[in-house]
């Protein structure tokens, strides 16, 4: 790919991010405010967003930190909430399998919910995923997340109770919007129903954060039992 076409692909990806940036901004601010409320400094909150880059799992982590939970419990909880990234990587791997190892590693690090959904839409549109396009989408989201976390942590102490603002309610709304984006896929409703029921049952029996993984597994098991037609891979007839 030439430098010119690479730049064009990067900016084509970047142009799709404004609405996504608006969507994640409250989460970044919320995380920063919660981090400050649980004893994190601005630097610590910013570094966690830059290195963990896990969205909801970061919120779980800072909440457990504030409750003085054991370190192993904090790490395990973050891992459990982020297990959905394993599924994202498995799905995205088929689209970027020809990329060099270093590029794939970077792509998987930046593979958050919005990036996964946008990559799936790109592939379903019959377009091949290019590294330049991928980074055009990923970098604005990543940098915004870090900046919002820093701002939230810097001014979060001015908010005595972040939960009182109701911003944490945006988390389920956010994930619901992602799920609804795939509603036209075959067997979407039974798979979502199985995942939802499994997650709710796990929440009342096993507890958080295990319900995230168990709900996901319930959906996967049903999807595996109900094979659906595969769309053609980009670039193939």
N, C-alpha and C positions, 0 to 999 in steps of 0.2 A: 504494500500500500504506500502510495506516495505521500510526502509531507502535506501537500495541499489537500488531498482527499482525507488524510488523517485529521487535519484541523476541521474540515467540514463535518466529519463524523462526530468529532468531539463537541462542536457547537450544536449539532443537531440533537445530541443527547442532552446537553446543558439546557437547551430551550424547553425541554419537557419538564424541568425541575421546579419552576416557580410555585406551582400549586402544591407540590410535594413539600417544598421548604416551608410554605405557610402551614401545612398540616403538622410538620414535626416541631415547629418552633415552640408551641406550648409545652410539648413533652420535654424539650431541652431545658426550658425555663423551670418546669416543675421538678425535673431531676436536680438541677442546681439548687433550687430552694430547699428541697428535701435533704440534699447532701449537707447544706449549711445548717439546717435544723438538727441534723444528726451528728454534728461535730466536725465535718469536713471543712478544710480550708478551700479557698478559691483554687489554688494550685492543685490540691488533691482531687477536687471534683473535676477539674478540667482534664487532668491526666487520666482519670478513670474513664471519662468519655472518649478520650483519644485512644486508649489502649484496650479497653474492654469493648466499647462500641456495641453495647447489647440492648439498648433501649429499656424495655420492661425489666430485664434482668438486673440492670443497674439500680433501678428503683427498689427491687427486692433486696439487693445487696446493701444499700445504704440504710434501709429500714432495719434489717437484721443487725447491721453494725450499731445502729442507735439503740437496739435492744440488748446489746452486749452479748450477742450470740457467739458461740465458739467459732474460731476461724474456719475449721473444716466444714461447719454447717453453712457458713456464708458462701464459701467456694462451691460446695455441692449444690446449693440452691441456685446460684448463678448458672452453673452447668446444666441443671435440670431445666430451668426456664429456657435456656438457649439450645436445647436439643432440637428445636424446630429447625435450627440452622443446618443440622445434619440432613434433614429432608430437603431443605433448599439446595444444599450443595449437591446432593444426589441428582436432583432435577436439573440444576444448572450445568452440571458436569457434562451432560450430553451435548450442550450448546457451545462449550468452550474447550472441548477435549483436544483440539488441535493447537491451542495456545502453548507457548513455552511455559515451563514449570514456574518460573518466577512470576509471570503474569497471572497464571492461574492462582497462585498462592495469594497474591494481592487481591484478585477478584473475589476469592472466597472470604477474605477478611472483611471486605466491603459489602458482602452479600447480606444486607439487612432486608427487612420485610418489603419496603418499597422498591428496593433494587431488584429483588426477586420478581415481584409482580410486574415491574416494567420490563424486565428481561423476557418474561413469559409472553407478554403482549407483543414485544418486538419479534419474537420467534413465531408466534401464531400469525403475525402479519406477513409471514413468508420472507422475512429479512434475516440475513446472517448476522450474528452478534460479532461486532468488531471490538477490539480492545479500546480504540479511541472513543467509540460511542459509549461503551460501558463506563469509562472513566469520566466522560462528560456528564453522565447521570450521577455517578457515585461521588465524585469530589465535592460538588456543591452541597449535597446532602450531608456528607461527612463533616465538612468544615462548618456548616451551619449548626450541626449538632454540638460540636465542640464549643463554638462561640456562644450559643444559647446556654449551655451548661455553665460557662464562665460567668455570664451575665446573671443567670439565676442564682448562682452561689454568691456573687458579689452583693446582690441586693436582697437575697433570700432572707437574711436575718431581720429585714424590715417587716416581714410577714410572720406574725406570731404562730399562725396555724395554716400551713399551705393547703391542707385538706379542706379547710373551710371554703376555699375558693371553688372547689368542685372540679379543678383541672384534672384530677386523677380519673374522673369519669370519662375523660377523653380517650383513655386507653382502650376500653372495650369498644367504644364507637369507632376508633381507628381500625382495630382488627376486624370489626364487622364490615367496614367498608371494603377492606381487602378481600374478605371472603365473598362478599356480594359481587365483586368484580369478575369472579369465575362462575357465576350462576348459570351461564349458558352451556357449561360443559355437561357431557353425559353423566348421569348418576350423581349429579352435584348434590341434590337434596338428600338422598339417603345417606351419603357419606358425611355430609355436614351434620345431619341428625344423629348419626351414630357417634360422631366425635363429640357433639354437644352433650348427649346423654351420658357418654362415658366420662366426660370431664366433670359433669355435675355430680355423678355418683361417686367419683373419686374424691371430689372436694369434700363431700359430707362424710366419707368413710376414712379416707387416707389423709386428706388435708392438703394444703398448699405447701410447696409448689408442684407436688407430684401430679396434681390433676391436669396440668398442662401436657405432660408427657403421656399420661394414660389416655387422655382424650384424643390426642394425636394418634396414638397406636390403635385405638378403636376405629378411627376413620380409615387408617391405613389397611387394617385387616379386612374391613368391608370392601374397600376399593380393590384390594388384591383378589377378593372373591368375585368381584363384578368387573371383569376386564372391559375396557372401553376402547373404541377405535382410536388409533393414534393418528395425529395429523402428520403430514409429511414434514421431514426435517428441512430447514431452510436450504435452498440450493439443490434439492433433489426433486425429481419428478414424482 
